[in-house]
Amino acid sequence: HAIRLEGDLTLGGLFPVHARGPAGVPCGPVKKEKGIHRLEAMLYALDRVNGDPRVLPNLTLGARILDTCSRDTYALEQALSFVRSLLPPEGGEGSCPDGSAP
């Protein structure tokens, strides 16, 4: 339930791609209008920005898009997963692409 696009800057997206599932199952059927269409809108916007060198010269936008399954608690878990994926490993300081200190 995730899409990852590489880029110099990563944007997070949380979308209700699926409806709420029955008890014990986080996700149900696909939500075309409120889920897929919004997801496609973000991907389209990223394509347009990344495809025009005048908008962000020498910079590309990436994304990590997660499905909320129309559940607020699941959305919170997904948001935390997104943040954790960008943090350096425990005990490490991380590094910047140009080698400078974070």
C-alpha positions as a Markdown table, in Angstrom:
| # | Residue | x | y | z |
|---|---|---|---|---|
| 1 | His | 0.0 | 0.0 | 0.0 |
| 2 | Ala | 2.8 | 2.4 | -0.9 |
| 3 | Ile | 4.3 | 4.1 | -3.9 |
| 4 | Arg | 7.9 | 5.5 | -3.8 |
| 5 | Leu | 9.3 | 7.9 | -6.4 |
| 6 | Glu | 12.9 | 8.9 | -6.0 |
| 7 | Gly | 13.8 | 12.6 | -6.1 |
| 8 | Asp | 16.0 | 15.3 | -4.5 |
| 9 | Leu | 13.1 | 16.3 | -2.2 |
| 10 | Thr | 10.5 | 13.8 | -1.0 |
| 11 | Leu | 6.9 | 14.8 | -0.5 |
| 12 | Gly | 4.5 | 12.6 | 1.5 |
| 13 | Gly | 1.0 | 11.8 | 0.4 |
| 14 | Leu | -1.7 | 10.1 | 2.4 |
| 15 | Phe | -4.8 | 9.1 | 0.3 |
| 16 | Pro | -7.9 | 7.0 | 1.0 |
| 17 | Val | -7.2 | 4.7 | -1.9 |
| 18 | His | -9.2 | 1.9 | -0.3 |
| 19 | Ala | -12.4 | 2.1 | 1.8 |
| 20 | Arg | -12.4 | 1.0 | 5.4 |
| 21 | Gly | -12.3 | -2.8 | 5.6 |
| 22 | Pro | -14.4 | -5.1 | 7.8 |
| 23 | Ala | -13.5 | -5.7 | 11.4 |
| 24 | Gly | -9.9 | -7.1 | 11.6 |
| 25 | Val | -9.1 | -6.1 | 8.1 |
| 26 | Pro | -7.7 | -2.5 | 7.5 |
| 27 | Cys | -8.6 | -2.1 | 3.9 |
| 28 | Gly | -11.7 | -2.7 | 1.8 |
| 29 | Pro | -12.6 | -2.1 | -1.8 |
| 30 | Val | -10.8 | 0.6 | -3.9 |
| 31 | Lys | -12.3 | 4.1 | -3.8 |
| 32 | Lys | -12.1 | 5.4 | -7.3 |
| 33 | Glu | -13.2 | 9.0 | -7.0 |
| 34 | Lys | -11.9 | 10.1 | -3.6 |
| 35 | Gly | -8.8 | 7.9 | -3.5 |
| 36 | Ile | -7.5 | 7.0 | -6.9 |
| 37 | His | -8.3 | 10.3 | -8.5 |
| 38 | Arg | -6.5 | 12.3 | -5.8 |
| 39 | Leu | -3.5 | 10.0 | -6.0 |
| 40 | Glu | -3.4 | 10.5 | -9.8 |
| 41 | Ala | -3.7 | 14.2 | -9.3 |
| 42 | Met | -0.5 | 14.2 | -7.1 |
| 43 | Leu | 1.3 | 12.0 | -9.6 |
| 44 | Tyr | 0.3 | 14.3 | -12.5 |
| 45 | Ala | 1.4 | 17.4 | -10.5 |
| 46 | Leu | 4.8 | 15.8 | -9.8 |
| 47 | Asp | 5.2 | 14.9 | -13.5 |
| 48 | Arg | 4.4 | 18.5 | -14.6 |
| 49 | Val | 6.8 | 20.0 | -12.1 |
| 50 | Asn | 9.6 | 17.6 | -12.8 |
| 51 | Gly | 9.1 | 17.8 | -16.5 |
| 52 | Asp | 9.5 | 21.6 | -16.6 |
| 53 | Pro | 13.2 | 22.6 | -15.9 |
| 54 | Arg | 12.0 | 26.2 | -15.4 |
| 55 | Val | 10.0 | 25.4 | -12.3 |
| 56 | Leu | 12.6 | 23.8 | -10.1 |
| 57 | Pro | 15.9 | 23.9 | -12.0 |
| 58 | Asn | 18.4 | 21.1 | -11.0 |
| 59 | Leu | 15.9 | 19.7 | -8.6 |
| 60 | Thr | 13.4 | 16.8 | -8.8 |
| 61 | Leu | 10.5 | 16.1 | -6.5 |
| 62 | Gly | 10.0 | 12.6 | -5.3 |
| 63 | Ala | 7.2 | 11.1 | -3.3 |
| 64 | Arg | 6.2 | 8.5 | -0.8 |
| 65 | Ile | 2.5 | 7.9 | -1.1 |
| 66 | Leu | 0.7 | 5.8 | 1.4 |
| 67 | Asp | -2.9 | 4.4 | 1.6 |
| 68 | Thr | -4.9 | 5.4 | 4.6 |
| 69 | Cys | -7.7 | 2.8 | 3.9 |
| 70 | Ser | -10.1 | 5.5 | 5.1 |
| 71 | Arg | -9.2 | 4.9 | 8.8 |
| 72 | Asp | -7.8 | 7.7 | 10.9 |
| 73 | Thr | -5.7 | 5.4 | 13.1 |
| 74 | Tyr | -4.3 | 3.6 | 10.1 |
| 75 | Ala | -3.5 | 7.0 | 8.5 |
| 76 | Leu | -1.6 | 8.0 | 11.6 |
| 77 | Glu | 0.4 | 4.7 | 11.5 |
| 78 | Gln | 1.2 | 5.4 | 7.8 |
| 79 | Ala | 2.3 | 9.0 | 8.6 |
| 80 | Leu | 4.6 | 7.7 | 11.3 |
| 81 | Ser | 6.0 | 5.1 | 8.9 |
| 82 | Phe | 6.7 | 7.9 | 6.4 |
| 83 | Val | 8.6 | 10.0 | 9.0 |
| 84 | Arg | 10.5 | 7.0 | 10.3 |
| 85 | Ser | 11.6 | 6.1 | 6.8 |
| 86 | Leu | 13.3 | 9.6 | 6.5 |
| 87 | Leu | 15.1 | 9.4 | 9.9 |
| 88 | Pro | 18.7 | 8.1 | 10.1 |
| 89 | Pro | 19.2 | 4.7 | 11.7 |
| 90 | Glu | 19.2 | 4.6 | 15.5 |
| 91 | Gly | 22.5 | 5.7 | 16.8 |
| 92 | Gly | 23.5 | 7.2 | 13.5 |
| 93 | Glu | 23.7 | 10.8 | 12.5 |
| 94 | Gly | 22.7 | 10.4 | 8.9 |
| 95 | Ser | 24.3 | 12.4 | 6.1 |
| 96 | Cys | 23.4 | 14.9 | 3.4 |
| 97 | Pro | 23.8 | 14.0 | -0.3 |
| 98 | Asp | 26.6 | 16.6 | -0.6 |
| 99 | Gly | 28.5 | 15.2 | 2.4 |
| 100 | Ser | 27.7 | 18.1 | 4.7 |
| 101 | Ala | 26.5 | 17.6 | 8.3 |
| 102 | Pro | 22.7 | 17.2 | 8.6 |
